[in-house]
């Protein structure tokens, strides 16, 4: 029971360090419901640009595949759904990318789904597409590794946090969510990446702003 109180204090300490997502996810763990939680994907992809890049690469590959199929079949202006496979090896958010998200999630799964319409190019060179898509993220919140962190002068380890679940004082849960709809209208270049939009911009809002 004593360590449960320490863990609860860590929620406050993590938020004070600016690790708002790590604090939120730990708080949900300690609430002991096991209910799923939306990890706020737009904020994750904004704070971890490398993950955003990988997510858009998944969408890029599917858009190119659909565009190539349309050109080969000489079939245009037909909306086509696509769904990228979950990134086989997953994506690991290390502390060098974001300490907040490292402790909030760590390793995550990413995929992309959407609708693409291919239009014939007036120049006959690169096909033109209009696309709406979302990025999806999945992870299981648990403490089964070998991480440790000092928060507020107290060392928190995976082993001790996982013991709370075993003792029935906390509960693991799934995290699933999607980005907002992203839109792109333009060419599919033969060389280089499609100029797909990134996550909504920089972190704004004050600490009293509930949307922060």
C-alpha positions in Angstrom: 0.0 0.0 0.0 2.9 2.4 0.8 4.3 2.1 -2.8 0.8 2.8 -4.2 1.0 6.2 -2.4 4.4 6.8 -3.8 3.1 6.0 -7.3 0.2 8.4 -6.8 2.7 11.1 -5.8 4.7 10.3 -9.0 1.6 11.3 -11.0 1.9 14.8 -9.6 5.6 14.9 -9.9 5.6 13.8 -13.5 3.1 16.5 -14.4 5.3 19.1 -12.6 8.2 18.0 -14.8 6.1 18.6 -17.9 5.5 14.9 -18.6 1.8 15.5 -18.9 1.1 12.4 -21.0 3.2 10.1 -18.7 1.3 11.5 -15.7 -2.1 11.0 -17.4 -1.4 7.4 -18.4 0.0 6.6 -14.9 -3.0 8.1 -13.3 -5.3 5.9 -15.4 -3.3 2.9 -14.5 -3.7 3.6 -10.8 -7.4 4.2 -11.2 -7.6 0.4 -11.5 -10.4 0.2 -14.1 -8.7 -1.5 -17.0 -10.8 0.7 -19.3 -9.2 1.7 -22.6 -7.6 5.2 -23.1 -7.2 7.4 -26.1 -3.6 8.4 -26.1 -4.2 11.7 -28.0 -2.5 10.7 -31.2 -2.2 14.2 -32.7 -0.2 15.3 -29.7 2.0 12.2 -29.8 2.9 12.8 -33.5 3.4 16.5 -32.8 5.8 15.8 -30.0 7.6 12.9 -31.7 8.3 14.1 -35.3 10.1 10.8 -36.1 6.9 8.9 -35.4 5.0 11.3 -37.6 7.4 10.8 -40.4 7.1 7.0 -40.2 3.3 7.3 -40.1 3.3 9.4 -43.3 5.6 6.9 -45.0 3.0 4.2 -44.4 0.3 6.4 -46.0 2.7 7.4 -48.8 3.2 3.7 -49.8 -0.5 3.0 -49.9 -1.3 6.2 -51.9 1.4 5.3 -54.4 0.1 1.8 -54.8 -3.4 3.0 -55.4 -2.2 5.6 -57.9 -0.1 3.0 -59.8 -3.1 0.7 -60.0 -5.4 3.5 -61.3 -2.8 4.4 -64.0 -2.3 0.8 -65.0 -6.0 0.2 -65.4 -6.7 3.7 -66.9 -9.3 4.1 -64.2 -9.7 7.5 -62.6 -11.9 9.6 -60.3 -13.0 6.6 -58.3 -12.6 6.9 -54.5 -10.6 3.9 -53.2 -10.1 2.9 -49.6 -6.7 1.9 -48.3 -5.4 0.4 -45.1 -1.7 0.1 -44.4 -0.4 -2.8 -42.4 0.6 -2.2 -38.9 4.3 -1.3 -38.9 5.8 -4.8 -38.5 8.5 -3.9 -36.0 6.5 -1.2 -34.3 8.0 2.2 -33.4 10.0 2.7 -30.3 9.9 6.1 -28.5 13.2 6.3 -26.6 14.0 9.0 -24.1 16.1 10.8 -26.7 12.9 11.4 -28.7 10.7 12.4 -25.8 11.0 11.5 -22.1 7.3 12.3 -21.6 6.2 9.8 -24.3 8.9 7.3 -23.4 7.3 6.9 -20.0 3.8 7.3 -21.3 4.0 4.6 -24.0 7.5 3.5 -25.2 7.0 1.0 -28.0 3.9 1.6 -30.1 2.2 0.2 -33.2 1.3 2.6 -36.1 -0.8 2.2 -39.2 -2.7 4.5 -41.6 -6.1 4.2 -43.3 -7.9 6.5 -45.7 -9.5 7.2 -49.0 -7.7 8.2 -52.2 -9.1 9.4 -55.5 -6.7 9.4 -58.5 -7.2 11.9 -61.2 -5.5 11.9 -64.6 -2.8 14.5 -64.9 -3.3 17.1 -67.6 0.4 16.8 -68.5 0.2 13.1 -68.5 3.2 12.9 -66.2 2.5 12.5 -62.4 -1.0 11.4 -61.5 -3.0 13.8 -59.2 -4.6 12.5 -56.1 -7.0 13.8 -53.4 -6.6 12.0 -50.1 -8.2 11.9 -46.7 -6.5 9.7 -44.1 -5.9 9.0 -40.4 -3.0 7.7 -38.5 -3.8 5.0 -35.9 -1.8 4.1 -32.8 -2.0 1.1 -30.4 -0.2 0.1 -27.3 -0.7 -1.8 -24.1 0.0 0.1 -20.9 2.0 -2.2 -18.7 5.1 -2.3 -16.6 6.9 -5.4 -17.7 10.3 -4.2 -18.8 13.4 -2.9 -17.0 12.9 0.8 -17.1 13.4 3.0 -14.0 13.0 6.7 -13.5 13.5 9.1 -10.6 10.6 11.4 -10.0 10.5 13.7 -7.1 13.4 12.0 -5.5 11.8 8.6 -5.6 13.0 5.8 -7.9 10.1 4.2 -9.9 10.9 0.8 -11.5 8.9 -1.4 -13.9 9.1 -4.2 -11.3 7.6 -2.2 -8.5 4.9 -0.7 -10.7 4.0 -4.0 -12.2 3.6 -5.4 -8.7 0.7 -3.0 -8.2 -1.2 -4.7 -11.0 -0.4 -8.2 -9.6 -1.6 -7.0 -6.2 -4.9 -5.7 -7.6 -4.0 -2.1 -6.8 -3.7 -1.0 -10.5 -4.7 -2.4 -13.8 -3.1 -2.6 -17.3 -5.1 -1.3 -20.2 -5.2 -0.8 -24.0 -4.5 2.5 -25.6 -6.0 3.0 -29.0 -6.7 6.2 -31.0 -6.4 8.0 -34.2 -5.2 11.4 -35.5 -7.6 13.9 -36.9 -8.4 13.6 -40.6 -5.4 14.7 -42.8 -6.0 15.9 -46.3 -3.7 16.1 -49.3 -4.4 17.2 -52.9 -1.6 17.2 -55.4 0.8 15.1 -57.5 2.4 11.8 -56.7 6.0 12.5 -57.7 8.1 9.7 -59.1 11.1 10.8 -57.0 10.9 11.8 -53.3 8.1 11.7 -50.9 4.5 12.9 -51.3 4.2 16.2 -49.5 1.8 14.9 -46.9 0.7 17.1 -44.0 2.3 16.6 -40.6 0.7 16.7 -37.1 -1.0 20.0 -36.0 1.7 22.5 -35.0 3.6 23.4 -31.8 2.6 23.0 -28.3 0.4 25.9 -27.2 -1.8 26.8 -24.3 -1.0 27.6 -20.7 -1.0 25.0 -17.8 -4.5 26.1 -17.0 -5.7 25.4 -20.5 -7.5 22.0 -20.4 -6.9 21.5 -24.2 -3.1 21.7 -23.7 
